[in-house]
Amino acid sequence: MFKNGKLFLPPPRDGSDFKELFKRLAAAGAGRPLGKDGFPAGPWTPELLAEAISQIDSNRIGVDLRTVQLWFQENEKGISAANIRWLARVFGCDDPVATSEWQMELSAAQSRLSAKRREWKRAGSSVAHEIPDTALAATSDEDTASPAELKRDTDAKGQRRRFSLARKSEAFFSHGSPLNLPASVFAGVTALGFLSYITGIHSVTYGRADGVVKQVGFLWTANWTFVFMVFLPLFFAFVTELVTFWKDEGRPKLVGNGNKMESDDAWARSVEASSHSYWAVFLICVLFAGLFQWIGVCLLPLIKGGGNYATDWGKLAIVRPELISVPEEVVFTGLAYLYMCLCFYLFFVGLILLYTVVHDLWRIGGASKSGTEADYQRELNEVGLRVMHGIFRCTVLGVLIAIVMKLQSAYLTSRGENIVAWLVGDMSSAFYGGNDVSAGISYRRPTHYSSLLIAISTCVVFLYGSIRLGVERRFRISLWRMSAIVALLVAGYLLIDAFAGFSILLGVGVLFAIFGLFDPGLGRWQASKLENNQSVS
């Protein structure tokens, strides 16, 4: 809506305090004149808003820039009655009726902020200097609490007002200790391991119809032990490290405006832009990979039998009822699948955040002018290289997760007694021949499909980062090496159980991948150090 050639937003009357209300209006650019193209000119800055207020004809005193800056900052400072009048003129677009409505809305919002401050005082919150409540509406220089405390309270209020799955999910990786998420995932699978031990399904063998005795205990299941105890915690740790670096160091340094709050707001908008992706992933992981897969693969076979799925720890009540009953198995598998689908939702959240970091960095680099200083270009390349190293590590772990999932699925249909003996037998058969340990019974293998989705999604993010981030020429060899390792891993994944001796190719790829996790530069740091020494000399 437009009034007098300016962007007009009606008062929301949603119970927001002054800080919440002002933040939204400033970001939307309410009251700013339209641009030459007829579109809104963009958000307010403290300088632009102070100038607009000072240019009001009846405002002879104007407004101090420092006062306006305090409105933008994360603090408890409100607004004086006099400045409410001028700010209402700006937001009301010089329309008398709209200005009157905005004056009432801003006064009510300031009163709500004052009431919150009184509640904080009564609750014993830490305040630097206290000023009587009667002075709250008379001055803009009000007492201030800790900015971090107000930011947490404002965020909480905002989330109760409008739930955002994207920001909630991003908070798992960027708020709190970097150890929280990996430790939580590790603790979850540890708890499931204890439950499997208590119920007696931690290490169980059963005789298949073709005479093969197979180990199907929970603790022998590679796609639960290795994935949730090793690979996923490491993946979450690397994503957390990269996102935190980008938010706190990389992005503010490249933007260079010295305003951390503006940089955080821009990053929050980038995260929010992918909100539909978060919801789509959440529905796929929880409904299809979690609920529907559990019903089809575990619940229905346990209750009715059939299903043509290979027997594993989730269906032991059918072949070994003396170990675990059907109700116990239903409860255990339900908890396990709930834990699994939530973990993999966070896994895909990590991939979305990696994509967001790459896109944000590419957009900032593309917005820089062609005549940018050499120092800025060097910083841009250094940040881009660090981002690619983090994405490479996450890609390696993602493909390793897919490999372990497919290995476990292929083992269940093989003639191997356990997964280790199966892989060793496949490796020896390539050199000495012998029985084909991979020839088994044909079953439905839904894990093959889910592992393929994980491998493709992970590689797409790596490919996108490789294309978008044009690092310096001297780092391109490192990028080619990273790409070669990812390609080798993907080839090993695709060829699992395809021929006798596939485990040899797979083992070579895994060894290179482990080396890449420790040194994502793949030895290029030595060459870079040598170049720097030669340049200095």
N, C-alpha and C positions, 0 to 999 in steps of 0.2 A: 504494500500500500504506500502511496506517495502523497505528500502534502507540500504545497509550495515548492515543488521541485526537489524535495528531500525525502529520504527513506523514513517512513513513519511506521512504528510498531505500537499497537495499542497496549495499555497496561495489562499485564497478565493476571494480576489479582490471584496469584497462586500461593500466597503466604510466604514468599521469599523475603529474606532480610536484605538490607541495602547492599551488602557485598555480593550476594548471589545475584541479585537483580542487576546491579551495575556491570558485573562481569559479562553477563549475557548480552546486554545492550551495547557495551563497548565493542565486544567481538563482532556483533552484527552491524555496527556502524550506524545505529539508529540516530537520525537527525542529520546525517551527513548529506551534502548535496550530491545529486546524481552526476556521474561522469559524463564525458562527452558522448560516449556510446549509449547513454540512457540507462546504464546499469549502476548499481550501488558502487560507491568509490572505495569501499573496504572498511576495515575496523578502525576505531578511534585509537590514537596514541595520546599519551599525556600532553605532548606539545600541541597537537592539533585541537584537542578538546579545550585546553587552556586558552588557545588563540580564539576559538569560536565563542567561548564565554566572554572573553574580554572585548570582543567586537559587538556585543549587544549594546544598542544605543543607550538604554537607560542604566547600564552598568558602568558607572563612572570609575569605580575603584578597580574593576577587573578581578582577576583571581590569580593567586600565586601558583606558579608551576609546581612547586613542591607540594602544595595542597592537593592538586590534581593527581600527582604521582602517588600520593598516599591512598587515593581511591583505588588505584590499579593494583597496589601491592597487597600481599597476603598478610593482613594485620587486622586489628579490631577497630581501627579508626573509622568513625562514621563521617557524617557530613553535617554542616551547620544549617540552620534554618534559612539563612541568607543564600547560601549556595544551592539549597534545594530549589529555590525560586529560579535561579539562572539555569540549573541543570534541567529543570522542567521545561524552560523555554527551548532548550536545545532538542530534547527528546520530543517535545510537542510540535516541533517544526514551525514555531512562531504562530501557531493557530491558537486563538484564545481558549476555545473549549478543550482542545487536546492538552494545552499547557496546564489548565486547571485540573484535568484528570491526572496528569502525570505528577503534579505537585502533591495531590492527595496520596497517590501511590508511593512516591518517594518518601513522604512524611511517615506513612504507615510502615514502610520498609525500615526506615531509620529507627522507629519505635520498637520494631521487632528485634533489631540488632541490639538496642539498648537493653531490652528485656533478657536477651540471651546473655549479655555481659553480667547482668545482675545474678542470673542463675549460675554462671561460672564462678562468681565471687562467693555466692552462698555455698557452692560445692567445694570451695577451697582451692580453685585452680590458681596456678602461679601467675601473678601479675607484677609487672615491673613497678608501676606507680599507680596509685588509686586516685580517682577524681570523683567527687560526689555525683550521684546519679542525676541530680537536678541540672548539672552542667552539660549533660550529654548532648542535648539538642541545641546548645548555644555555641558550641565550638567544634571545629574540625580537628583540633589538636587534642584528641582523647587518649586515655591510657591504653597501652598496647600490651597484649599477651604475646606469648611465643608464636611466631609465624608458623612454626611446624604444628603447634596445637590447633590453631585456627584452621590451617589447611586440612588437617585430618577431620575436624568437625564439619567444615564446609563440604568436603568430599562425601562424608557420610550423609549429610543432608541431601546433597545432590543425588546420591545413589538411591535414597529412599523416594525421592521425587520422581526420578526417571531411571529405571534399571538399565544398565548397559553391560551386556555380556562381554563385549569386546574389552572394555576397560577392566572389568572384573577379572577376566582371563589374563590380560596383560599384567595385572597386579601380582599374579602368582610368580612372575619372572622378574619384576622390577622393584617390588617392595619387600622390605625385610631382609633377612640374611640370605645370601646365595645358597646356604646349606639347607634351607627349609624344604624346598621342593624335592631335591634328590633324597634327603633323609626320609621324607614322608613316603616316597615311593618304595624305598628300601624297607622301611618299617612295615608297610602294607604286605609285601610279599613274605617278609619274615613271619608276620602273624599268620598268614595262610600256611606257611610251612609248619608252624607249630600245630595248627589245627589238623593238618594232614597227618602229622605224627600221632596226635591224640586219637584221631579216628582210625589210624592204622593203614592209611593208604599212601604213606610216604615212600615205601619201597615194596612193590608188589609185582609178582610174576603171574602169568596165566598161560595156559596151553591153548594155542589157536587151533582151529579145525584142521589145518594142514600139518599139525604136529610141531610147529615152531613154538618154543617157549619164549615169551617176550617180557621185558621189564617195562612196566607202565606206571610205576610209582610217581607221585607228584614231584618229589625232589629229583627224579631222574628226567623230568621233562625239561628239555633245553630251552624251549620258548617261554618258560616261566622262570627258571633259575637264572640263566644268562641274561635274558632280556630285562627282567624287572630288578635284578640284583646288580647288574653291571652296566649294560648298554643304556637303558633309559635314564638312570641317575646321572651317568656321564653326559648324556645328551642334554638333559635339563640344566646341568651345571654349565655346559658350554653356551647354551642359549642365554642363560641368565647373565653370564659374564659378558657376552657380546651386547645384549640389549642394555645392560647397565652402563657399559663403556660408551655406547652410542648416545644414550640419554644424558649422561653426566659429563662426558669428556668430548667425544667426537663431534656431536652435533653443535653444542655451544661454541666450540672452537672454530668450526667452519662457518657458522652463521655470523659470529663475531660482533653481535650487537650488545654484548655485555649484560643482557637481560635473561637470566636463567628461566624466569617464570614464563616469558614469551616463548622460549625454546621448548619448554615442557608443554605449553598449550598447543604449539604447532605439532609436536609429536603426538599428543593426545588426539588431535584432529586426524592425523594420519592413521592412528589405530582405529578410531571410530569409523573411518571411511570404509573399512573392511568388515563392518558389523554383520552384514549378510553372510559373509564367509564363515564367521564364527558360529552363527546360528545353524547354517547348513552342516558344518562339521559336527556340531553338537548333536543334531538330530540323527545324522548318519551313525555316529559312534554309539550313542546311547540306545537308540531304537533298533537299528539294524545290526550293528556289530555286537551290541550288548543284549538287549531284550529278545529280539527275534531269533538271533543265533542261539542264544541259550535255550529258548523254547524248542527250536528245531533240532539242535544237536544233542542237548542233554535232557530236558524235561520230558519231551514226548517219548524218546527211546526208553527212559527210565520208567515211565508210567505204562506205556503201551507196547514197548519193544519195537524192534525193526529200525529202519532209518538207513541201513547200509553204510554206517560210519564205523571206522576202525575203533576198536576198544581201547580206551585210555583211562586215566584216573577218574574222569568224569562219568564213566559208565561201568565202574567196577561192581556196583551193586547188582548188575545183571549177571556177571560171570563169577563173582566171589561174594555172594550174599552173606557168607559167614563173617566177612570183615567189616562191612558197612551196609546199613539198611538203605532202602530207597529214600525215606524221608531225610535221613542224614545226608545222603548224597545230593538231594535236591537243594538243601540249605547250603551245603558247602559250595556246590557249583554256582548257585545264585550269588553268593558273596564274591566268589572268584571272578565271575563275569562282570559283576558290577564294578569291582576294582579294576579289572582289565579295560573296560570301555571308558572309564574316567581317565585312566592313565593315557590311553591312546588319544582321547580328546585333547589332553594337554600336549601330547606329542605333536598333533597337527596344529595346535595353537602355536607351538614353537616354530613350526615351519612357516605359518602365516606371519609371525613376528620377524623371522629372518627375511622374508620377502619384503615386509614393510621397511625394514632397515635398508635393504638394498635400494628400494624405490625412493626412499627419502634421501639417501646419499646421492643417488643419480640425479634427482631433481635439484638438489642444492648445487651439485657440481655443474649441471646444465644451466642453472640460472646465473652462474658467475660470468662476468664479462670476459671477452677474448683477451683484453689487455691486463688480465690479472697478474699480480706480482708472482715472481718465481717461488717465493716462500709459501704463498698460499697454495700454489699448485703442488709443491712438495708435501705440504700438510694434507692436501686432498688425496694424493697418491698413497701416503702412509696410512691414512685412515682407511682408504679403500682396500689396501693390502691386508690390514688387520681384520677387516670385515670378511674378506675372502678366506683368510685362514680359519676364522671361526666357522664360516659356512662349510668349508671343506671338512672340518672335524665333525660337524653335525651330519653332513652327508655320509661320511664313512660309517658313523654309528647307525644312521637310518638304514643303510644297505645291509649292515651286519645284522640288524634286527630282522630284516626281511629274510636274510640267509638262514638264520637260526630257526625262524618260523617254518620255512619251507623244508629245512633239514628234518625237523621233528615230524612234520606231516609225511615226508617221504619215508622216514624210518618206520612209522607205524604200518606201512604197507609192505615193508621189506621182510627179508628172512633173518635179519640181524637180531641177536638176543638182547642187545642194548645198543644205544646210539653210538657209543665209543667203539664197541666191537664191530658194528656195521661199517663205520668209517675206516677203521683199520683194515677190515676185510676187503673193502673196495680198493684201498690203496695197494694192498698186496696182490690183489687180483690183476692189477695193471702190469705188474712185473712178473708174477709167477703163474698167472692164469688161475684156474680153479672154478669153483661153483660161483654162479652169479648171485651175490647176496642181495641184489636189488630186485630180483624176480619174486614178486609176492602176489598177494590177493588184491583185486581191484576194489577200492572203496571210494566213496565221495570224499573229496579233500577241500573243504571250504577255506582252509588256511592257505592253500596255494593262491587263491584269489585275493585274500586280504593282504598277504605278503607282497603280492605284485602291486597292489595299490600303494603300499608303503614305499616300495622301491621307486615306483614312478614319481610319486609326489616329492620324495626327497631329491631325486635327480633333477626334477624340473626346477626346484629352487636353486640348486647349484648351477644349472645351465643359465638361468635368468641372471644370477649374480655374475657369472663369467662374461655374459654379453653386455650387461649394463655397466659394470665397473671397469673402465679402461685404465688400468694401472700403467705405470711406467714401463717402457720397453725392456728394461733390465730385469723386471719381475715377471715377464711373460713366460720365461722358461719354467719358473716355479709353477705358474698356472697350468702349463701343459703337463707338467709332472703330476700335479694334483688331478687333472682330468684323466690322465692315463691310469692312475690308481683306481679312480672311480669306475672307469670303463672295465678294468680288470675284475673288480669286485662284481659289477653287474653281469659280466660274462660268466663268472663263477656261479652267480645266483641262477641265471637262466639255464645253465647246464647241469644243475643238481639232478642226480639220478638219471641223466640222459645217456651215459655210457660208463663202462667199467673204468675206473681211475679218475672220475670227475673230482674226487677229493684232493688230488694232487694240485690241479689248477686252482681249486678253491683255497687250499692251504697257502699257496704262493700269494694269492691276492690278499688273504687275511694278514699274512706277515707284513706285506707292504703297507696295508692299512694301519696296522698297529704302529709301525714306524711313523706313519704320517700323523697319528694322534699325538705322539710325543714331539715331533718336529714338522709342523704343517708346511714350513718353508722348504722341507726336503733338502737340507744342506745349503740352501741359497744364502743363509745368513753368513756363512764363511766367505762366499764370494763378495757379498755386499761389504763385509768388514774389510776385505782385501782392497776393494775399490776405494773405500773411504781412506784407508791408510795411504794408498798411492796418491790420492788427491791431496792429502795433507802434506805429503813429502814433496 
